[in-house]
Amino acid sequence: MIASLLAAAAVSIVPTPVAQPVVTQVKDVQPQIAEALLSCMVKRDGGLTACSVQSEFPAEMGVGKAALTMASQFQVELMGPDGKSRAGSFIDVPVRIRIR
């Protein structure tokens, strides 16, 4: 009888595994914006040349270098808001890149 009580106690002590719900955390992912400010000279055709990076954020992403690479494709209005030609003058060119 003692042996059967011990066997019954041993069986009842073994915990039954309980299924735990799988918890998945979903993060709200927002696109990031990287920014660079270039200083460029306006050519006679409205294109840009002699560009340099004045600032960039975040610095470790290389957005300034990317903006410099794209700058040769930019066209600006040759006439400034004052009605004078911008050719030969330097302008600030803000560049914003959305990263998904």
Backbone as XML, in Angstrom:
<?xml version="1.0"?>
<chain id="A" units="angstrom">
  <residue number="1" name="MET">
    <atom name="N" x="0.832" y="-1.185" z="0.000"/>
    <atom name="CA" x="0.000" y="0.000" z="0.000"/>
    <atom name="C" x="0.877" y="1.248" z="0.000"/>
  </residue>
  <residue number="2" name="ILE">
    <atom name="N" x="1.962" y="1.237" z="0.761"/>
    <atom name="CA" x="2.852" y="2.386" z="0.792"/>
    <atom name="C" x="3.455" y="2.609" z="-0.592"/>
  </residue>
  <residue number="3" name="ALA">
    <atom name="N" x="3.780" y="1.515" z="-1.275"/>
    <atom name="CA" x="4.361" y="1.640" z="-2.616"/>
    <atom name="C" x="3.368" y="2.265" z="-3.573"/>
  </residue>
  <residue number="4" name="SER">
    <atom name="N" x="2.083" y="1.909" z="-3.451"/>
    <atom name="CA" x="1.092" y="2.494" z="-4.355"/>
    <atom name="C" x="0.853" y="3.958" z="-4.034"/>
  </residue>
  <residue number="5" name="LEU">
    <atom name="N" x="0.954" y="4.368" z="-2.768"/>
    <atom name="CA" x="0.823" y="5.783" z="-2.408"/>
    <atom name="C" x="2.001" y="6.590" z="-2.942"/>
  </residue>
  <residue number="6" name="LEU">
    <atom name="N" x="3.198" y="6.022" z="-2.838"/>
    <atom name="CA" x="4.365" y="6.703" z="-3.375"/>
    <atom name="C" x="4.267" y="6.847" z="-4.893"/>
  </residue>
  <residue number="7" name="ALA">
    <atom name="N" x="3.798" y="5.812" z="-5.554"/>
    <atom name="CA" x="3.650" y="5.876" z="-7.011"/>
    <atom name="C" x="2.605" y="6.909" z="-7.388"/>
  </residue>
  <residue number="8" name="ALA">
    <atom name="N" x="1.527" y="6.974" z="-6.654"/>
    <atom name="CA" x="0.477" y="7.946" z="-6.918"/>
    <atom name="C" x="0.973" y="9.352" z="-6.647"/>
  </residue>
  <residue number="9" name="ALA">
    <atom name="N" x="1.765" y="9.519" z="-5.580"/>
    <atom name="CA" x="2.316" y="10.835" z="-5.259"/>
    <atom name="C" x="3.300" y="11.269" z="-6.324"/>
  </residue>
  <residue number="10" name="ALA">
    <atom name="N" x="4.103" y="10.321" z="-6.813"/>
    <atom name="CA" x="5.077" y="10.660" z="-7.851"/>
    <atom name="C" x="4.370" y="11.088" z="-9.128"/>
  </residue>
  <residue number="11" name="VAL">
    <atom name="N" x="3.302" y="10.449" z="-9.443"/>
    <atom name="CA" x="2.561" y="10.795" z="-10.657"/>
    <atom name="C" x="1.899" y="12.153" z="-10.499"/>
  </residue>
  <residue number="12" name="SER">
    <atom name="N" x="1.375" y="12.445" z="-9.323"/>
    <atom name="CA" x="0.666" y="13.707" z="-9.147"/>
    <atom name="C" x="1.615" y="14.889" z="-9.005"/>
  </residue>
  <residue number="13" name="ILE">
    <atom name="N" x="2.910" y="14.661" z="-8.704"/>
    <atom name="CA" x="3.865" y="15.747" z="-8.550"/>
    <atom name="C" x="4.358" y="16.259" z="-9.899"/>
  </residue>
  <residue number="14" name="VAL">
    <atom name="N" x="4.346" y="15.420" z="-10.903"/>
    <atom name="CA" x="4.856" y="15.815" z="-12.217"/>
    <atom name="C" x="3.944" y="16.911" z="-12.772"/>
  </residue>
  <residue number="15" name="PRO">
    <atom name="N" x="4.506" y="18.104" z="-12.996"/>
    <atom name="CA" x="3.667" y="19.188" z="-13.510"/>
    <atom name="C" x="3.315" y="18.954" z="-14.977"/>
  </residue>
  <residue number="16" name="THR">
    <atom name="N" x="2.132" y="19.325" z="-15.290"/>
    <atom name="CA" x="1.675" y="19.237" z="-16.672"/>
    <atom name="C" x="2.078" y="20.521" z="-17.372"/>
  </residue>
  <residue number="17" name="PRO">
    <atom name="N" x="2.767" y="20.420" z="-18.516"/>
    <atom name="CA" x="3.157" y="21.644" z="-19.210"/>
    <atom name="C" x="1.923" y="22.418" z="-19.673"/>
  </residue>
  <residue number="18" name="VAL">
    <atom name="N" x="1.958" y="23.668" z="-19.380"/>
    <atom name="CA" x="0.846" y="24.539" z="-19.775"/>
    <atom name="C" x="1.277" y="25.310" z="-21.016"/>
  </residue>
  <residue number="19" name="ALA">
    <atom name="N" x="0.461" y="25.276" z="-22.026"/>
    <atom name="CA" x="0.792" y="26.002" z="-23.259"/>
    <atom name="C" x="0.784" y="27.503" z="-22.977"/>
  </residue>
  <residue number="20" name="GLN">
    <atom name="N" x="1.895" y="28.137" z="-23.264"/>
    <atom name="CA" x="2.019" y="29.580" z="-23.076"/>
    <atom name="C" x="1.707" y="30.272" z="-24.399"/>
  </residue>
  <residue number="21" name="PRO">
    <atom name="N" x="0.956" y="31.347" z="-24.365"/>
    <atom name="CA" x="0.697" y="32.064" z="-25.615"/>
    <atom name="C" x="1.982" y="32.687" z="-26.152"/>
  </residue>
  <residue number="22" name="VAL">
    <atom name="N" x="2.108" y="32.653" z="-27.437"/>
    <atom name="CA" x="3.268" y="33.269" z="-28.079"/>
    <atom name="C" x="3.020" y="34.766" z="-28.155"/>
  </residue>
  <residue number="23" name="VAL">
    <atom name="N" x="3.925" y="35.536" z="-27.572"/>
    <atom name="CA" x="3.778" y="36.986" z="-27.557"/>
    <atom name="C" x="4.728" y="37.565" z="-28.590"/>
  </residue>
  <residue number="24" name="THR">
    <atom name="N" x="4.176" y="38.264" z="-29.535"/>
    <atom name="CA" x="4.976" y="38.916" z="-30.563"/>
    <atom name="C" x="4.786" y="40.406" z="-30.407"/>
  </residue>
  <residue number="25" name="GLN">
    <atom name="N" x="5.894" y="41.097" z="-30.280"/>
    <atom name="CA" x="5.813" y="42.541" z="-30.132"/>
    <atom name="C" x="5.973" y="43.180" z="-31.505"/>
  </residue>
  <residue number="26" name="VAL">
    <atom name="N" x="4.991" y="43.954" z="-31.889"/>
    <atom name="CA" x="5.031" y="44.651" z="-33.169"/>
    <atom name="C" x="5.400" y="46.099" z="-32.897"/>
  </residue>
  <residue number="27" name="LYS">
    <atom name="N" x="6.476" y="46.529" z="-33.533"/>
    <atom name="CA" x="6.910" y="47.911" z="-33.344"/>
    <atom name="C" x="6.279" y="48.783" z="-34.414"/>
  </residue>
  <residue number="28" name="ASP">
    <atom name="N" x="5.932" y="49.963" z="-34.014"/>
    <atom name="CA" x="5.397" y="50.947" z="-34.947"/>
    <atom name="C" x="6.580" y="51.545" z="-35.702"/>
  </residue>
  <residue number="29" name="VAL">
    <atom name="N" x="6.756" y="51.142" z="-36.941"/>
    <atom name="CA" x="7.900" y="51.587" z="-37.727"/>
    <atom name="C" x="7.510" y="52.830" z="-38.520"/>
  </residue>
  <residue number="30" name="GLN">
    <atom name="N" x="8.213" y="53.890" z="-38.277"/>
    <atom name="CA" x="7.988" y="55.149" z="-38.975"/>
    <atom name="C" x="9.140" y="55.387" z="-39.933"/>
  </residue>
  <residue number="31" name="PRO">
    <atom name="N" x="8.858" y="55.928" z="-41.116"/>
    <atom name="CA" x="9.980" y="56.265" z="-41.993"/>
    <atom name="C" x="10.860" y="57.320" z="-41.339"/>
  </residue>
  <residue number="32" name="GLN">
    <atom name="N" x="12.152" y="57.194" z="-41.553"/>
    <atom name="CA" x="13.086" y="58.180" z="-41.044"/>
    <atom name="C" x="13.357" y="59.208" z="-42.132"/>
  </residue>
  <residue number="33" name="ILE">
    <atom name="N" x="13.706" y="60.389" z="-41.700"/>
    <atom name="CA" x="14.096" y="61.449" z="-42.624"/>
    <atom name="C" x="15.558" y="61.768" z="-42.375"/>
  </residue>
  <residue number="34" name="ALA">
    <atom name="N" x="16.343" y="61.727" z="-43.443"/>
    <atom name="CA" x="17.743" y="62.137" z="-43.379"/>
    <atom name="C" x="17.849" y="63.445" z="-44.150"/>
  </residue>
  <residue number="35" name="GLU">
    <atom name="N" x="18.645" y="64.365" z="-43.651"/>
    <atom name="CA" x="18.740" y="65.686" z="-44.263"/>
    <atom name="C" x="20.185" y="66.096" z="-44.481"/>
  </residue>
  <residue number="36" name="ALA">
    <atom name="N" x="20.391" y="66.829" z="-45.555"/>
    <atom name="CA" x="21.706" y="67.422" z="-45.817"/>
    <atom name="C" x="21.468" y="68.829" z="-46.353"/>
  </residue>
  <residue number="37" name="LEU">
    <atom name="N" x="22.398" y="69.709" z="-46.081"/>
    <atom name="CA" x="22.356" y="71.056" z="-46.632"/>
    <atom name="C" x="23.606" y="71.230" z="-47.478"/>
  </residue>
  <residue number="38" name="LEU">
    <atom name="N" x="23.401" y="71.488" z="-48.767"/>
    <atom name="CA" x="24.515" y="71.695" z="-49.691"/>
    <atom name="C" x="24.633" y="73.174" z="-50.011"/>
  </residue>
  <residue number="39" name="SER">
    <atom name="N" x="25.824" y="73.600" z="-50.321"/>
    <atom name="CA" x="26.071" y="74.928" z="-50.869"/>
    <atom name="C" x="26.602" y="74.680" z="-52.275"/>
  </residue>
  <residue number="40" name="CYS">
    <atom name="N" x="25.905" y="75.220" z="-53.296"/>
    <atom name="CA" x="26.257" y="74.937" z="-54.686"/>
    <atom name="C" x="26.258" y="76.221" z="-55.513"/>
  </residue>
  <residue number="41" name="MET">
    <atom name="N" x="27.095" y="76.226" z="-56.531"/>
    <atom name="CA" x="27.102" y="77.338" z="-57.474"/>
    <atom name="C" x="26.116" y="77.021" z="-58.604"/>
  </residue>
  <residue number="42" name="VAL">
    <atom name="N" x="25.358" y="78.038" z="-58.994"/>
    <atom name="CA" x="24.386" y="77.882" z="-60.070"/>
    <atom name="C" x="25.084" y="78.155" z="-61.408"/>
  </residue>
  <residue number="43" name="LYS">
    <atom name="N" x="24.937" y="77.205" z="-62.336"/>
    <atom name="CA" x="25.507" y="77.364" z="-63.668"/>
    <atom name="C" x="24.536" y="78.174" z="-64.543"/>
  </residue>
  <residue number="44" name="ARG">
    <atom name="N" x="24.993" y="78.593" z="-65.704"/>
    <atom name="CA" x="24.176" y="79.414" z="-66.619"/>
    <atom name="C" x="22.917" y="78.697" z="-67.095"/>
  </residue>
  <residue number="45" name="ASP">
    <atom name="N" x="22.944" y="77.362" z="-67.075"/>
    <atom name="CA" x="21.765" y="76.604" z="-67.524"/>
    <atom name="C" x="20.840" y="76.211" z="-66.371"/>
  </residue>
  <residue number="46" name="GLY">
    <atom name="N" x="21.137" y="76.649" z="-65.154"/>
    <atom name="CA" x="20.314" y="76.316" z="-63.987"/>
    <atom name="C" x="20.770" y="75.063" z="-63.261"/>
  </residue>
  <residue number="47" name="GLY">
    <atom name="N" x="21.791" y="74.393" z="-63.793"/>
    <atom name="CA" x="22.354" y="73.234" z="-63.103"/>
    <atom name="C" x="23.234" y="73.689" z="-61.944"/>
  </residue>
  <residue number="48" name="LEU">
    <atom name="N" x="23.662" y="72.741" z="-61.151"/>
    <atom name="CA" x="24.479" y="73.058" z="-59.979"/>
    <atom name="C" x="25.878" y="72.470" z="-60.143"/>
  </residue>
  <residue number="49" name="THR">
    <atom name="N" x="26.872" y="73.175" z="-59.615"/>
    <atom name="CA" x="28.257" y="72.712" z="-59.644"/>
    <atom name="C" x="28.955" y="73.178" z="-58.373"/>
  </residue>
  <residue number="50" name="ALA">
    <atom name="N" x="30.149" y="72.653" z="-58.157"/>
    <atom name="CA" x="30.978" y="73.054" z="-57.009"/>
    <atom name="C" x="30.218" y="72.961" z="-55.687"/>
  </residue>
  <residue number="51" name="CYS">
    <atom name="N" x="29.506" y="71.878" z="-55.506"/>
    <atom name="CA" x="28.718" y="71.689" z="-54.277"/>
    <atom name="C" x="29.590" y="71.173" z="-53.138"/>
  </residue>
  <residue number="52" name="SER">
    <atom name="N" x="29.234" y="71.581" z="-51.942"/>
    <atom name="CA" x="29.876" y="71.066" z="-50.732"/>
    <atom name="C" x="28.816" y="70.870" z="-49.658"/>
  </residue>
  <residue number="53" name="VAL">
    <atom name="N" x="29.063" y="69.926" z="-48.777"/>
    <atom name="CA" x="28.126" y="69.625" z="-47.692"/>
    <atom name="C" x="28.347" y="70.623" z="-46.566"/>
  </residue>
  <residue number="54" name="GLN">
    <atom name="N" x="27.300" y="71.331" z="-46.189"/>
    <atom name="CA" x="27.361" y="72.267" z="-45.063"/>
    <atom name="C" x="26.961" y="71.601" z="-43.755"/>
  </residue>
  <residue number="55" name="SER">
    <atom name="N" x="25.980" y="70.693" z="-43.842"/>
    <atom name="CA" x="25.547" y="69.945" z="-42.664"/>
    <atom name="C" x="24.786" y="68.708" z="-43.132"/>
  </residue>
  <residue number="56" name="GLU">
    <atom name="N" x="24.689" y="67.726" z="-42.227"/>
    <atom name="CA" x="23.914" y="66.516" z="-42.508"/>
    <atom name="C" x="23.455" y="65.896" z="-41.202"/>
  </residue>
  <residue number="57" name="PHE">
    <atom name="N" x="22.287" y="65.259" z="-41.255"/>
    <atom name="CA" x="21.737" y="64.609" z="-40.066"/>
    <atom name="C" x="20.915" y="63.403" z="-40.498"/>
  </residue>
  <residue number="58" name="PRO">
    <atom name="N" x="21.097" y="62.267" z="-39.897"/>
    <atom name="CA" x="22.141" y="61.919" z="-38.954"/>
    <atom name="C" x="23.480" y="61.748" z="-39.668"/>
  </residue>
  <residue number="59" name="ALA">
    <atom name="N" x="24.526" y="62.101" z="-38.998"/>
    <atom name="CA" x="25.857" y="62.153" z="-39.608"/>
    <atom name="C" x="26.361" y="60.790" z="-40.064"/>
  </residue>
  <residue number="60" name="GLU">
    <atom name="N" x="26.023" y="59.735" z="-39.348"/>
    <atom name="CA" x="26.582" y="58.422" z="-39.651"/>
    <atom name="C" x="25.935" y="57.723" z="-40.853"/>
  </residue>
  <residue number="61" name="MET">
    <atom name="N" x="24.932" y="58.324" z="-41.453"/>
    <atom name="CA" x="24.240" y="57.672" z="-42.563"/>
    <atom name="C" x="24.827" y="58.000" z="-43.933"/>
  </residue>
  <residue number="62" name="GLY">
    <atom name="N" x="25.665" y="59.005" z="-44.032"/>
    <atom name="CA" x="26.255" y="59.349" z="-45.322"/>
    <atom name="C" x="25.322" y="60.082" z="-46.260"/>
  </residue>
  <residue number="63" name="VAL">
    <atom name="N" x="24.313" y="60.756" z="-45.711"/>
    <atom name="CA" x="23.345" y="61.451" z="-46.553"/>
    <atom name="C" x="23.983" y="62.628" z="-47.287"/>
  </residue>
  <residue number="64" name="GLY">
    <atom name="N" x="25.010" y="63.246" z="-46.710"/>
    <atom name="CA" x="25.702" y="64.345" z="-47.380"/>
    <atom name="C" x="26.371" y="63.867" z="-48.656"/>
  </residue>
  <residue number="65" name="LYS">
    <atom name="N" x="27.029" y="62.735" z="-48.567"/>
    <atom name="CA" x="27.689" y="62.150" z="-49.740"/>
    <atom name="C" x="26.655" y="61.769" z="-50.798"/>
  </residue>
  <residue number="66" name="ALA">
    <atom name="N" x="25.541" y="61.202" z="-50.377"/>
    <atom name="CA" x="24.472" y="60.841" z="-51.310"/>
    <atom name="C" x="23.907" y="62.087" z="-51.991"/>
  </residue>
  <residue number="67" name="ALA">
    <atom name="N" x="23.712" y="63.154" z="-51.229"/>
    <atom name="CA" x="23.188" y="64.405" z="-51.792"/>
    <atom name="C" x="24.164" y="64.987" z="-52.810"/>
  </residue>
  <residue number="68" name="LEU">
    <atom name="N" x="25.453" y="64.918" z="-52.515"/>
    <atom name="CA" x="26.457" y="65.399" z="-53.480"/>
    <atom name="C" x="26.383" y="64.609" z="-54.790"/>
  </residue>
  <residue number="69" name="THR">
    <atom name="N" x="26.172" y="63.310" z="-54.680"/>
    <atom name="CA" x="26.061" y="62.468" z="-55.863"/>
    <atom name="C" x="24.856" y="62.856" z="-56.712"/>
  </residue>
  <residue number="70" name="MET">
    <atom name="N" x="23.769" y="63.236" z="-56.070"/>
    <atom name="CA" x="22.544" y="63.598" z="-56.796"/>
    <atom name="C" x="22.561" y="65.027" z="-57.321"/>
  </residue>
  <residue number="71" name="ALA">
    <atom name="N" x="23.369" y="65.888" z="-56.760"/>
    <atom name="CA" x="23.317" y="67.327" z="-57.059"/>
    <atom name="C" x="23.504" y="67.648" z="-58.539"/>
  </residue>
  <residue number="72" name="SER">
    <atom name="N" x="24.267" y="66.841" z="-59.250"/>
    <atom name="CA" x="24.474" y="67.115" z="-60.680"/>
    <atom name="C" x="23.189" y="66.950" z="-61.484"/>
  </residue>
  <residue number="73" name="GLN">
    <atom name="N" x="22.192" y="66.302" z="-60.916"/>
    <atom name="CA" x="20.901" y="66.108" z="-61.595"/>
    <atom name="C" x="19.887" y="67.204" z="-61.265"/>
  </residue>
  <residue number="74" name="PHE">
    <atom name="N" x="20.195" y="68.055" z="-60.310"/>
    <atom name="CA" x="19.273" y="69.102" z="-59.880"/>
    <atom name="C" x="19.262" y="70.262" z="-60.867"/>
  </residue>
  <residue number="75" name="GLN">
    <atom name="N" x="18.113" y="70.859" z="-61.027"/>
    <atom name="CA" x="17.943" y="72.087" z="-61.811"/>
    <atom name="C" x="17.229" y="73.092" z="-60.915"/>
  </residue>
  <residue number="76" name="VAL">
    <atom name="N" x="17.672" y="74.324" z="-60.941"/>
    <atom name="CA" x="17.006" y="75.373" z="-60.169"/>
    <atom name="C" x="16.538" y="76.458" z="-61.121"/>
  </residue>
  <residue number="77" name="GLU">
    <atom name="N" x="15.590" y="77.223" z="-60.663"/>
    <atom name="CA" x="15.107" y="78.364" z="-61.433"/>
    <atom name="C" x="16.259" y="79.357" z="-61.546"/>
  </residue>
  <residue number="78" name="LEU">
    <atom name="N" x="16.569" y="79.753" z="-62.765"/>
    <atom name="CA" x="17.717" y="80.639" z="-62.981"/>
    <atom name="C" x="17.489" y="82.028" z="-62.402"/>
  </residue>
  <residue number="79" name="MET">
    <atom name="N" x="16.265" y="82.494" z="-62.447"/>
    <atom name="CA" x="15.945" y="83.807" z="-61.888"/>
    <atom name="C" x="15.574" y="83.661" z="-60.419"/>
  </residue>
  <residue number="80" name="GLY">
    <atom name="N" x="16.224" y="84.425" z="-59.597"/>
    <atom name="CA" x="15.931" y="84.399" z="-58.167"/>
    <atom name="C" x="14.660" y="85.162" z="-57.856"/>
  </residue>
  <residue number="81" name="PRO">
    <atom name="N" x="14.225" y="85.164" z="-56.607"/>
    <atom name="CA" x="13.010" y="85.876" z="-56.218"/>
    <atom name="C" x="13.117" y="87.388" z="-56.424"/>
  </residue>
  <residue number="82" name="ASP">
    <atom name="N" x="14.351" y="87.891" z="-56.486"/>
    <atom name="CA" x="14.547" y="89.328" z="-56.710"/>
    <atom name="C" x="14.571" y="89.692" z="-58.197"/>
  </residue>
  <residue number="83" name="GLY">
    <atom name="N" x="14.375" y="88.685" z="-59.071"/>
    <atom name="CA" x="14.359" y="88.934" z="-60.504"/>
    <atom name="C" x="15.729" y="88.944" z="-61.152"/>
  </residue>
  <residue number="84" name="LYS">
    <atom name="N" x="16.770" y="88.705" z="-60.387"/>
    <atom name="CA" x="18.139" y="88.684" z="-60.919"/>
    <atom name="C" x="18.581" y="87.252" z="-61.171"/>
  </residue>
  <residue number="85" name="SER">
    <atom name="N" x="19.488" y="87.108" z="-62.107"/>
    <atom name="CA" x="20.018" y="85.794" z="-62.431"/>
    <atom name="C" x="20.856" y="85.258" z="-61.272"/>
  </residue>
  <residue number="86" name="ARG">
    <atom name="N" x="20.705" y="83.992" z="-61.014"/>
    <atom name="CA" x="21.488" y="83.327" z="-59.966"/>
    <atom name="C" x="22.791" y="82.749" z="-60.525"/>
  </residue>
  <residue number="87" name="ALA">
    <atom name="N" x="22.974" y="82.790" z="-61.838"/>
    <atom name="CA" x="24.151" y="82.189" z="-62.458"/>
    <atom name="C" x="25.424" y="82.748" z="-61.834"/>
  </residue>
  <residue number="88" name="GLY">
    <atom name="N" x="26.322" y="81.855" z="-61.433"/>
    <atom name="CA" x="27.584" y="82.256" z="-60.833"/>
    <atom name="C" x="27.521" y="82.498" z="-59.339"/>
  </residue>
  <residue number="89" name="SER">
    <atom name="N" x="26.344" y="82.447" z="-58.758"/>
    <atom name="CA" x="26.227" y="82.669" z="-57.313"/>
    <atom name="C" x="26.020" y="81.333" z="-56.600"/>
  </residue>
  <residue number="90" name="PHE">
    <atom name="N" x="26.352" y="81.325" z="-55.317"/>
    <atom name="CA" x="26.155" y="80.129" z="-54.497"/>
    <atom name="C" x="24.798" y="80.207" z="-53.809"/>
  </residue>
  <residue number="91" name="ILE">
    <atom name="N" x="24.125" y="79.066" z="-53.752"/>
    <atom name="CA" x="22.845" y="78.975" z="-53.051"/>
    <atom name="C" x="22.891" y="77.785" z="-52.104"/>
  </residue>
  <residue number="92" name="ASP">
    <atom name="N" x="22.043" y="77.825" z="-51.086"/>
    <atom name="CA" x="21.879" y="76.682" z="-50.186"/>
    <atom name="C" x="20.815" y="75.765" z="-50.769"/>
  </residue>
  <residue number="93" name="VAL">
    <atom name="N" x="21.117" y="74.481" z="-50.783"/>
    <atom name="CA" x="20.193" y="73.488" z="-51.346"/>
    <atom name="C" x="19.895" y="72.451" z="-50.263"/>
  </residue>
  <residue number="94" name="PRO">
    <atom name="N" x="18.696" y="72.499" z="-49.676"/>
    <atom name="CA" x="18.339" y="71.473" z="-48.691"/>
    <atom name="C" x="17.915" y="70.188" z="-49.410"/>
  </residue>
  <residue number="95" name="VAL">
    <atom name="N" x="18.382" y="69.061" z="-48.897"/>
    <atom name="CA" x="18.027" y="67.764" z="-49.476"/>
    <atom name="C" x="17.467" y="66.909" z="-48.347"/>
  </residue>
  <residue number="96" name="ARG">
    <atom name="N" x="16.252" y="66.383" z="-48.563"/>
    <atom name="CA" x="15.629" y="65.496" z="-47.573"/>
    <atom name="C" x="15.412" y="64.147" z="-48.238"/>
  </residue>
  <residue number="97" name="ILE">
    <atom name="N" x="15.833" y="63.097" z="-47.563"/>
    <atom name="CA" x="15.676" y="61.741" z="-48.064"/>
    <atom name="C" x="14.865" y="60.942" z="-47.051"/>
  </residue>
  <residue number="98" name="ARG">
    <atom name="N" x="13.771" y="60.359" z="-47.509"/>
    <atom name="CA" x="12.946" y="59.523" z="-46.621"/>
    <atom name="C" x="13.432" y="58.089" z="-46.716"/>
  </residue>
  <residue number="99" name="ILE">
    <atom name="N" x="13.696" y="57.501" z="-45.581"/>
    <atom name="CA" x="14.201" y="56.135" z="-45.502"/>
    <atom name="C" x="13.105" y="55.256" z="-44.934"/>
  </residue>
  <residue number="100" name="ARG">
    <atom name="N" x="12.765" y="54.215" z="-45.640"/>
    <atom name="CA" x="11.709" y="53.309" z="-45.182"/>
    <atom name="C" x="12.281" y="52.080" z="-44.566"/>
  </residue>
</chain>
